[in-house]
Amino acid sequence: MFELAERLRKLPPYLFAELDEMKTRKEKEGVRVIDFGVGDPDLPTPEHVVKEIQRAVGKVENQKYPSYAGKNEFRESVSEFYKRRKDVDVEPERIIALIGSKEGIAHLPLAFVESGDYVLYTEPGYPVYHSSAIFAGGEPYELPLEEENNYLPDLENIPDDVAKRAKILFLNYPNNPTTAVAEMDFIKEAVDFCIDNGIILAHDAAYSEIAFDYRPRSFLEYDRAFECVIEFGSLSKTYNMTGWRIGYALGNEEAVNGLLKVKTNVDSGVFNAVQDAAIAALKGNDSVIEQNNEVYRERRDVLVSGLRKLGFDVKEPKATFYVWLKVGMSSIDFARRLLDEAGVLVTPGVGFGKSGEGYVRFALTRDVSVIEEALKRMEGIEVVQQ
């Protein structure tokens, strides 16, 4: 009776919803599925953060409408976090609170993209980059990430007419799903490219604090970055707060203010009590971050070692809590086979974009003992590798 709008009909099925259906069907068969699919941390939110929100919800002033841009104290805490962790000075006035970084990423094109404008984005990648371009009436333009180029986009091969009609370039490093990292030489290249072409560089830094023997860069560390960069940060992965829905955007003043103008028309800000809890997280001891990373490091080592024993040639990721595995066959077929024969769920790489075909993603969000069990279940499955 009611027909969906064309913008929705253009979108592919959301990857993680399909994974949930696959998992549910298998569980109905009585199989205890080991799920490495969605990147949702299994580690708890730090205790002092939980205690802070318990205190904050009882404050009458927190039960009213919040500021659209976010509490001054929250914006100041993000500024202090960037100075401490990245040695970057960001004025609180150039920072806004988000209902999770996904919300900000999805809304940014609405502020700047007209019909026919290009939105450049890397693939395989977070599906929201593509869908946000569609919702804004823009034209998504894929930049493939290939292993031969260390999963960095080839900006020099973007046609001049596309670059001149582009309004936004979405980048994400450390990268989901490939786990690739960006060094300063690429950051400079990307920023200079965007400045030269009048493009907003939207950097999704959701995994900026999850790293092993490596310090991920903020794109704002480059001295010209404030001319074009808006960076999106999240407490979801850093502090195990995925369900709390709080993040932030900061950087170029025009980009931040444009996003804020959209938000004032579509939401009413982030619950003040959640902001108070986020302040406690951001101002807390950074040992919480390091402890999380040690857990993920151990899990990474166990999974990578086990996959190599099974015959896979897998690279050890420097960052994120994922392992990106080349499987030498259809990623969907491999994932289905793994689920059917071993009760192990992984994410097919093609769900992140056509360049992800032939790969699957494991999320390191399961305890070491569970990873070991999954590897043991996989022993009986013939490894198909090109």
Secondary structure, 3 states (H helix, E strand, C coil): CCCCCHHHHCCCCCHHHHHHHHHHHHHHCCCCCEECCCCCCCCCCCHHHHHHHHHHCCCHHHHCCCCCCCCHHHHHHHHHHHHHHHCCCCCHHHEEEECCHHHHHHHHHHHHCCCCCEEEEEECCCHHHHHHHHHCCCEEEEEECCHHHCCCCCHHHCCHHHHHHEEEEEECCCCCCCCCCCCHHHHHHHHHHHHHHCCEEEEECCCCCCECCCCCCCHHHCCCHHHCEEEEEECCCCCCCHHHCCEEEEECHHHHHHHHHHHHHHCCCCCHHHHHHHHHHHHCCCHHHHHHHHHHHHHHHHHHHHHHHCCCCCCCCCECCEEEEECCCCHHHHHHHHHHHHCEECEEHHHHCHHHCCEEEEECCCCHHHHHHHHHHHCCCCCCCC
